[in-house]
Amino acid sequence: MTIAEMHIEFKVGLDKTDSLNYPNFEPEEIDLWLNKAQDKFVKQRYSHDVRDETFEETQKRTDDLRETIIQTMIEPTAPTGAEKPDGVLFELPQDYWFAINEECEIRYMDCNGSLVTDRVGVKVIQHDDYNKIIKDPFNKPDRNQIVRLMHQNFSELISDGSLSIDKYFLRYLKEPITMSLSKGIDCELANHTHTEIVTMAVGMALENTANPRFQTHMVEQMSQE
């Protein structure tokens, strides 16, 4: 569905019962509602939706966000002095929203003096848990697992100091592109999601204008899939 078609469907959805009983939204305002709905749609599908299904729990949930999944390899950022001991900063992509899967490439000398390169998983930890985990022999980072903290626009990967972290492999959900009728920018999500996004946008507009149709519309939205 093109952005022009989404505008038409939005107007039809808003004008379902009474053509004189809803605001005459300008194209820029409809763009705003559609983009707000798109953002809400992605965030709901990543965490949980109205059916309490999380990301990739069902094939439908997987397909909903497949167009926004990005795989990238990031090299270390120059040291800034803000790193934890044995930590390395990796600058996140500008369109980064939510991490899905993380790995890194490490190098170390084995017991025979040979240089080993390996790809291992990254464990996400909370800042409050750092001091406890880093001293815990069963949970602290080692050659099988690196831990990660996140701050500002960086992922900070932390090792046990016996190795180097050379590459960061990040699979993430990117921030969806902003739709615009005047610029001809369509929705980049999978085509089957467009009607759901429009329906969500109509609901948000009805709620904002305190339209009595809001509750009925929400029931329809929950049974749409």
MOTAWO-V369273 format. One record per helix or strand. SS is the DSSP state (A for helix, B for strand). FROM is the first residue (numbers start at 1). TO is the last residue. Records with the same first field share a line. If there is no record, write none. Layout:
SS->FROM-TO, FROM-TO
This chain:
A->3-14, 27-47, 59-64, 66-68, 127-133, 191-208, 214-222
B->69-75, 87-91, 96-109, 115-124, 142-142, 145-151, 154-158, 164-174, 180-180, 185-185
